[in-house]
Amino acid sequence: MIELDLNGATRHLDIDPEMPLLWAIREHAGLTGTKYGCGIGQWGASTVHVDGTPARSCSIPAVAAVGRAVVTIEGLDSAEGRAVKAAWGRIDIVQCGFCQPGQLMAAAALLRQSRNPSDADIDRAMDGNLCRCATYARIRAAIKLAAQGLAGGGR
């Protein structure tokens, strides 16, 4: 049995502590928004925030999250999270949608660090978040739109 703080709620999960955090979240906590991409942290689909920092939940054991705040796409309700979700809708990014939870989590973390990211900042922050539909240009535009909204320049 381990105790996890998932989206601000304490969850007691009867799991092997070495189970990847992704499976603890999806299969045992029932939060299925976080996706399995590759299992080795290179696709970005499994991105969650652990103590505010993006982490690939497929490649870290659940026990590594004990005593830390884990936020999944279902709990992404920060100002940055709301801004990127709104921008994603305005730009109409989603095609298949599979990678989008990880993309949104990475973008929100970037905007928490920098309210006016450059293209290079965006490229660094989003590196390793793969999109099968190749919506990268629209993702960059949405991040910039979200940054404008956070700065008060959104419409």
Sequence and secondary structure as in RCSB ss.txt:
>XXXX:A:sequence
MIELDLNGATRHLDIDPEMPLLWAIREHAGLTGTKYGCGIGQWGASTVHVDGTPARSCSIPAVAAVGRAVVTIEG
LDSAEGRAVKAAWGRIDIVQCGFCQPGQLMAAAALLRQSRNPSDADIDRAMDGNLCRCATYARIRAAIKLAAQGL
AGGGR
>XXXX:A:secstr
 EEEEETTEEEEE S TTSBHHHIIIIIS   SS  SSSSSSS TTEEEETTEEEEGGGSBGGGGTTSEEE GGG
  SHHHHHHHHHHHHHT  SS TTHHHHHHHHHHHHHH SS  HHHHHHHHTT   TT  HHHHHHHHHHHHHHH
TT   
